[in-house]
Amino acid sequence: MSRQVHIKYTGRKYKRVVAELDEHYDDLWVGGKASYRLGPVIEEGGELIIYAPHLTRISETHGRLIERYGYAPWK
């Protein structure tokens, strides 16, 4: 049912994709899970925008380390 309601298959890739995080995500680290399935639909060199104006922190668990050293996803 969720697939029928929330997923639209278009058969193409996009230069820019926006993921809107629901308010039940309380930090970006957990909210990043919303983007896992979007990778295959983003063009090479494209971008993912995570829209979540309600967030106030990067990560309760890893926030200080990410602020100090940064974060880069694996390729």
Buried (B, 14 or more C-beta within 10 A) or exposed (E): EEEEEEEEEEEEEBEEBEBEBEEEBBBBBBBBEBBEEBEEBBEEEBEBEBEBEEBEEBBEEBBEEBEEEEEEEEE
